[in-house]
């Protein structure tokens, strides 16, 4: 019997659709069979960026973008099937995160919106789709994020070593994994990961990201700007907590720059944004007694950021998850394949200490292909 699942994920950085093909024959040691990233076309990417901010005719625009993202996600899944000579019948389910366009989970009527029509993905791939993972957790009083700690616990925990796994996508989040489950797994978003750096890069270099952090590495962190950025209320909030582009975006950065006493060069701003990411992650991890920290997500490939993280945590060894045998680029895609596996096998997918939900729950809804 097949144990193959596909995970589809596009994060707040919107740098592409991660698609992971995963074999769960041994659920404690899932095997990554293949991984790919499919870029959004320029027109759809521009529309997704616009949808992060209120504008006119949003219902129509969200409706059409929902279908377009669904088609793009389906294309990523079909690409995996084709590359691996697999029929749809050989895949049990697709776990699709979708594309977040709003994340406002606080309060009695908190919500989180991910687009990427699951019916479209199911019809175009011929595979059942598990989607809408966040809103059950929100209905239970949680943040609906981060959802990856349960997966991190399943595959990265160590019997004798306190570890943390840090995912640096558009937003950075951490999972504290205590040795031998001696205490609860804890997770939360620390703040911006790549999102501000990427936005600043697009504005000043017309590039989607700062490769290896080279531009930032050539600049100087501005201490006064850094303090101004660190004054954002989110950093003082207690966990469980989560955030997104709704809080950390280019307009907010421009507002902070406008009140600085002197002009700061774009390259020095980039260096300061990199330090903001590194320091907020280190601050988030400072409450835990750690021996090892493993980094995944796009930020794991930013050489300058990895150096800044190690400098911010001198007493803790910092690695990428590659050293645990799991491709750092593929971890989030694998996580949503695991959430589909969890749904199909009646396994709870959230951790209340990470999201703030009142209880554990089986997450997601099934959209059948048939």
N, C-alpha and C positions, 0 to 999 in steps of 0.2 A: 504493500500500500504506500502511496506517495506521502512524503512528509515535506513537500516543497511549498514555500510561500514566497510572495513578493512583497517588499516594502517600498512604498513611494512617499517621498518627503521633499517639500520645499519650505525652507525656513524664512525667517525675517530678512535675511540678506537677499533673498530672491535671486541667488546666483545660479540657479538651475534646479532641475528635478533630479534628486538622487533616487536611483532605482537599484534595489538589492535583491538578488535571488538567493534564498537561504534554505538549507536543508535542516529540518528539526528532527531527524531520526534520533539523535541524542539531544534532548532539550537542554541539558546542562552544558552542552558544548556545540551550539549551532554552527553549521559549516557554511561559510560564504562561498557560493558557487560562482557568482559573477556580480559585478557592480558597474554601473554606468551613470553618467550625469548628462541629462538632456537640457540644453539651454532654451529658455523662452525666446521666441522671436521678439525683435525690438519693439514692434507695435504693441504686443501683449504685455511686455515688461513695462512699457511706459504707462499703459492703462492700469496695471497693478499698483504702480507707485502712486498714481493719482487716487486710486481707491482707498489709500491709507488716510486720506483727508476728505472731509465732507465737501461735496460739490452738488451741483444741480443734476437732476435726472438719475439719481443714484440707483434706484430700483431697476431701471432698464439696464444700466451699465453693469450692475452686479450680476443681473440675470444672464446677460450675454457673456461676461467674463467667466461666470461659473461654467458655462458650456465649453468655452475655449480652453480653460484650464483642465477641465475633464478630458477633453480630446488630447491635450498635451500629455497629461498623466498616462492616458491609455497608450499613446505612442511610445512612451518610455517603457511601459510594461511589455508591449508587443516587441520592441527592440530586444529586450532580454530573452523573450521566448524564441525569437528568430535566431539570435546569436547562439543559443544553446540547444537548438533543434528540439524544442519542447512543444507539445500540444497543450492547449488550454486545459484539457482534462487531466494533465499531469501536475497541475498546480491546484492546491486546495483552496487558497484564497489570496487576495491582495489586501494588504493593509495600507490604506491611503490616508495620509495626514491632511492632504489638501494644502491650500495656500491661505495663510491667515491674512485677513484685511482689517480686522478689528480685534483687539483683545482688551476688554474692559470688564474683568471678572468681579470687581469689588461691589459690595452693596447687595441689597435684597434682590435687585433685578440685574445682577451682573451677567455678562455674556461673553462669548468668544465666537467669532465667525471665520470659518474656513470655507473657501470656495474650491470647486473642482468636482463637478457633478458625478457622484458615485455611480448613478445609473448609466451615465455615458461610458464610464470606464468599464463597467460590467458588460455592457452590450458590445462594446468595441473589442474587448479582449476575450470574451467568452468565459471569464473567471468571476466567481463570487467576490464581492468587494466588502470589506469591513471598513467603515468610515465613521465620522462624527464621534471621535474619541473624547473630546474635551467636555462636552456639555453635561454628561451624566455626572462627572465629578463636580462641576459647578452647581448642578441641581442639589448636590449633597453638601453644599456650603464651601466647596473648595475653589481653588484658583483655576482648575483645569490645566495646570502646568506647575512644574515640569512633569511630563509623563515618562521620561526616559529612566528615572531612578529604579523602577521595578525591573527593567531590562538590565540595567547596570548591575543590580543586585544578583540577578540570575546568572550572569556570565563573568563578572569581574570580582566578586567577593573572594576574600582569602581567609582561610581558617585562623591564621596567626598574625595577620598584618592589617592594621587600619589603613584603608585606602580611600582616596577620593578620585572620582572621575569628573573631569571638567569638559563639557561640550562648549566649544566656542564657535557658534554660528553667528547670525546677526545679533542675537542676544546670547549672553553666556549663562550657563547654568551648571550647578555643581550637584554631585551625589556623594554623600559621605557614607562609606560602607565599612561599618565597624567589624573587627575581626570576630569570626565565629558567632555572628549575630548577637553579640553581647549587649547591644543596645539598638535602638530603632535606627533604620536608615533615614537620613535626613536629606532633603534636596530643596533648592530654590534657585531662582534667577538672581544672578549677582548684579546685572545691569547690562550695558552695551557690550557686545562682543566685537563683531566686525562692522555693524551697521553704520555707525558714525564715520569710521575710517573709510568705508566703501563710498558713502555719500560724498565725503569731502574729496575723495579721489576722482569721482565722476565729475564733480564740479570744476576741479582745477587741472586735472590731467586728461580728462575725457577717457579715463580707464575705469574698468569695473571694480578693480581692487589694486592694492599696493603689493605687487609680487614680492614675496619674501620679506615684506616690510622695509624694502630698500629706501623708499622715499622718506619714511618716518625715521629710519636709522641715520639719515643724513641731516636731520633737524635736531633741534634742542627743545626739550620739554619746558614749557613756560609755567613756572610754579604758581603764579597768580591765576592764570587761566585754569590750571588744574584744580586749584582750590574752589574756583567759581563753579566748575563743572561738578565737583564733588559735593557741592551744596544742594544738589537736587534732592528733594525730600525722599525719593525712593531709597537712597542709600541708608537712610536712618530708620526705615521701616523694619519691623521685626518679621522674621520668617514664621510661617510660610508666606511667600510672596512671589509674584511673577510680574513681568513687564513686557514691553514691546515697542514698536515704532510709535505707538500712540504717545509714549512718554519721551523717548529718545529719538529725535529726528533732526533734520538739517535746520529747520526754522528755529528750534530751541537752541541749537549750537550758535546760529547767527545772532540770536538775542544775547547770548552770553558774551560773544565777541564784541557786540556793540557797546557794552558797558566797561570794557577793559580800558585802562588809562592810556595805553599805547597800542599802536598797530602791531600785530603779530604776523609774521610771514606765513603763508599757507603751509610751507614745509614744517615750520615749528608747531603749527596747529596740529598737523598730522602726528608729529612726535608726541604731543600732549595727549591726543586721543588714544594713542597706543598705550601710554602710561596709565591713562584712566582705566582702560580695560584691564591691564595687568594688575593695578593696585586694587581695583574693586573685587577681582577674583581672589587675590591674596587676602584681602580683608574678610571676604566671605568664608574663607577656609581657616581663618585664624582661631576660630572657636573650637577647632577639633584637634585632637592629638593624632597627627598623621606621620606615617613613615614614607608613603609614596603618593604621588599625584600623577594621574595619567590624563593626557589631553587628547581630545578628539574634535572633529569638525574642521572647518576650513582654517580656523586659527592655528591649528596644529602645524600647518605648513608655513606659517609666518615666522621666519627665523628670528627677526627682531623681537617679535612678541614673545616667543619662547624664551629668549634671553632675558627679557624684562621680567617675565614670570619667575624664572629661576632666581634672579636678583632680588625679587620681592619676597621670595620664600627660601632664604639661604640654608635653612636647616632641614629642608625636605627635598628629596630627589624628585625631579620633574621629568617625565617621559611622555611619549605619545603611546596610544594604545597599540600601535604597530608592535611594540615590544612584548605585548601580551598575545600576539598572533591575530589581532583584529585590526583591519585596515582603518586608520583614523578617519578617513573620508567616508567610510561606509557605515559607521556605527549608528547614525540616526536612521538611515534607511533600514538597517537590520532591526532597529528598535521597533519600527512600525510593522515589519514582518512578524516580529515577536508578539506585538499587540494583537495582530490578526490571529496568530497561533493561540494566544491566551484566550481570546474571545471564543474560538472554536472549541477550546478544551475547558471552558468554564473556570478559567484562572483569572483572578482579580488583576487588573492592570494599573491601578493607582496605589500610591502609598500616602496615607493620610498625613504623616509627618512631613511630607514633601509638598502636598497640595493644600492641606487644611480641610479636606473633606471629612465628614462625620464618620465615614466608614470606608472600607475597601469595597470595590465594585467591579463587576465585569463591564468593560467599557466598549463602546462602539455599537453600531447597528449594522446588520447584514443586508446588502443589496445584491440579490441573486442574479446570476447571469441568465438563468432560464426563465 
